[in-house]
Amino acid sequence: MKHKYKLVRTKDNLTKYGNTIAWVGWNEDSTFKERYDDITIGASLVLDFFYGDFNWMTTQVVSFDEQDDCITFMTKNSEYKLYYL
């Protein structure tokens, strides 16, 4: 199966593959607030979300840089690269 996305955590090269992504915002009490179509400061990336289960979820985005083939973004505790395959 060919995947659409590759997510790499830069500090240890942990790599996850998936076919769907969602950018999810949170309320102050850590409950779901809303879903975004694009990367958003304060949102988490959820890879392959399906009925309450998921492949991977990051902490909230604090900064990002979009390029043609990937998005490099910092979360509260890690740096990631999200590639479009």
C-alpha positions in Angstrom: 0.0 0.0 0.0 1.3 3.4 -1.0 0.9 6.1 1.7 0.1 9.8 1.2 2.1 11.2 4.2 5.4 10.6 6.0 6.0 12.1 9.4 9.5 12.2 10.8 10.4 13.4 14.3 13.8 14.9 13.7 15.5 14.3 17.1 15.4 10.5 16.7 14.2 9.9 13.1 11.0 8.2 14.3 9.0 7.8 11.1 5.3 7.2 10.7 3.3 6.8 7.5 -0.3 7.5 6.9 -3.1 8.2 4.4 -5.0 10.9 6.3 -4.1 13.8 8.5 -6.1 16.2 10.6 -5.1 19.3 12.5 -7.0 19.4 15.8 -7.5 22.3 18.1 -8.0 21.9 21.9 -9.9 23.8 24.6 -8.1 24.9 27.8 -9.3 21.7 29.5 -7.8 19.5 26.8 -11.1 18.6 25.2 -11.7 18.7 21.4 -12.3 22.2 20.1 -12.3 22.0 16.3 -10.7 20.5 13.3 -8.7 22.6 10.8 -8.0 21.9 7.2 -4.5 23.4 7.4 -1.7 23.6 9.9 -2.6 26.0 12.7 -0.6 27.3 15.7 -2.0 25.6 18.8 -3.3 22.5 16.9 -2.0 19.0 17.0 -1.4 16.8 14.0 -3.3 13.5 14.1 -2.1 10.9 11.6 -4.7 8.3 10.4 -7.5 9.3 12.8 -10.3 6.7 12.6 -13.2 6.5 15.1 -11.2 7.5 18.2 -8.1 5.6 17.2 -5.0 7.0 15.4 -1.5 6.1 14.2 0.2 9.2 15.8 -0.6 12.5 17.4 1.8 15.4 18.1 1.6 18.0 20.9 0.4 21.5 19.8 2.2 23.3 17.0 4.2 26.4 18.1 5.8 27.3 14.8 6.0 26.0 11.2 7.5 26.6 7.8 5.7 25.3 4.7 7.7 24.2 1.6 6.7 22.6 -1.6 7.3 19.0 -0.6 7.0 19.2 3.2 6.0 21.2 6.3 8.6 21.6 9.1 7.0 22.3 12.4 7.9 22.6 16.1 5.5 21.4 18.7 5.7 21.9 22.5 8.4 19.2 22.8 9.6 18.1 19.3 10.4 19.1 15.8 8.8 17.2 12.9 8.8 17.1 9.1 5.6 16.2 7.3 6.2 15.0 3.7 3.6 14.7 1.0 4.3 11.5 -0.9 
